[in-house]
Amino acid sequence: MLEIVILSVIILLICLILLCVNFIFKKNGKFPNTHVGGNPALRKKGIKCAQTQDFEAGVQLNLFDRMQKEA
């Protein structure tokens, strides 16, 4: 039982190190921006993340409409 746990921890550590190779060994390495807003092609098409779309929809409503929506 202990051998399986140790083996599992070793495998997880190896996987973690392999996932971070680019981040660790580059001089100014950083994780890639996978957010929808960080993709230039999607921005060009006008596609935004759901949170941004919700915020913009809420800002465009006037006070009367927002009060009606909350009630």
C-alpha positions, 0 to 999 in steps of 0.5 A: 500500500505504501509503495503505491502511494509513493509511486503515485506521488512520484508520478504526479511530481514528474507530471507537474515538472513536465507541465512547468518546463517552459515556465521554469527554464525560460528567462522570463517564462510565464504561463500562457493567457488562456482567457478569452479576452487574451486571444487576439483572433476572438477580440477581432471577431468581437467575442468576449467572455461571459462575465464581460458580456454580462457587465456590459449588458448591465451597464447599458440598462438604464436605472428603471430597467435595472430596478424592474429586473431586480424586482 
